[in-house]
Amino acid sequence: MKSQKTKKTTTQNTYELLLIIDPEKKENEVMKAVKKLIEDFGFSIKSEDIWGLRTLAYIIKKKNQGRYVVFYLETQSTQKVVELKKELRMNESIMRFVLVKGK
């Protein structure tokens, strides 16, 4: 008898990452650092949407404006999500972020 091999299908999990970046920091440098961080954790960036400078609904870190950026990401590892969140929290250039699972 032949043994049957089962195919493992690898599913890509999609995520949306919204960042509010400190407007006093250099946007190019922060974006490079964030992209490198995302890729280092095994995520692939499918697209990004830069919303630009916007007035905040409430003051965050003594600032009333922030630069909004949305990344659309994919990864196979759900464990990396927790690690990425920890690193984003430690980045002083990021005022707030939201990372949610996409459809």
Buried (B, 14 or more C-beta within 10 A) or exposed (E): EEEEEEEEEEEEBBBBBBBBBBBEBEBEEBBEBBBEBBEEBBBEBEEBEEEEEEEBEEEBEEEEBBBBBBBBBBBEEEEBBEEBBEBBEEBEBBBBBEBEEEE
